[in-house]
Amino acid sequence: MNTFLELMQSVEGVELGELEPMTTVLVWTWNSLYRVVVAEGSDVLVQGGLLFPQPTPAHVDGASTGGGPLKIGWIGLGLVMELHVSGTRIVTTPVIAIATERTGMFTIH
């Protein structure tokens, strides 16, 4: 567990709860690009990849190394993004880039 905590302190990422509603987060994984629009906290609309051709209500559970401890409400570089959509758990491939976009602003993480 200490190794996971140490990893979480050194990995760059985005805390969804700190973002204003309607902020768009672009998340590139090994296989897909996701557009995540923050509704409130970790509740989002997600679009992208094979599973989400249209904006779909979802809850981002957080980031993990895959099957282990989870950093809640967070998307992190090098980690998988775990989310729930209509009661189904979805786990992406590892995140390789994250960018946030607000009206008139664009930030790469």
ChimeraX attribute file (.defattr): number of C-alpha atoms within 10 A of each C-alpha:
attribute: neighborCount
match mode: 1-to-1
recipient: residues
	/A:1	8
	/A:2	7
	/A:3	7
	/A:4	14
	/A:5	11
	/A:6	10
	/A:7	12
	/A:8	17
	/A:9	8
	/A:10	8
	/A:11	13
	/A:12	15
	/A:13	19
	/A:14	19
	/A:15	16
	/A:16	25
	/A:17	15
	/A:18	12
	/A:19	18
	/A:20	14
	/A:21	16
	/A:22	16
	/A:23	19
	/A:24	22
	/A:25	25
	/A:26	20
	/A:27	21
	/A:28	21
	/A:29	21
	/A:30	13
	/A:31	12
	/A:32	15
	/A:33	18
	/A:34	20
	/A:35	20
	/A:36	25
	/A:37	26
	/A:38	23
	/A:39	19
	/A:40	16
	/A:41	17
	/A:42	22
	/A:43	21
	/A:44	25
	/A:45	21
	/A:46	26
	/A:47	20
	/A:48	18
	/A:49	15
	/A:50	10
	/A:51	10
	/A:52	14
	/A:53	11
	/A:54	10
	/A:55	15
	/A:56	17
	/A:57	17
	/A:58	24
	/A:59	23
	/A:60	25
	/A:61	21
	/A:62	22
	/A:63	29
	/A:64	23
	/A:65	17
	/A:66	15
	/A:67	9
	/A:68	10
	/A:69	13
	/A:70	19
	/A:71	20
	/A:72	16
	/A:73	21
	/A:74	21
	/A:75	26
	/A:76	25
	/A:77	20
	/A:78	19
	/A:79	23
	/A:80	24
	/A:81	27
	/A:82	24
	/A:83	22
	/A:84	15
	/A:85	14
	/A:86	9
	/A:87	9
	/A:88	9
	/A:89	13
	/A:90	15
	/A:91	17
	/A:92	19
	/A:93	17
	/A:94	21
	/A:95	22
	/A:96	17
	/A:97	18
	/A:98	21
	/A:99	16
	/A:100	19
	/A:101	15
	/A:102	14
	/A:103	8
	/A:104	5
	/A:105	8
	/A:106	11
	/A:107	10
	/A:108	10
	/A:109	11
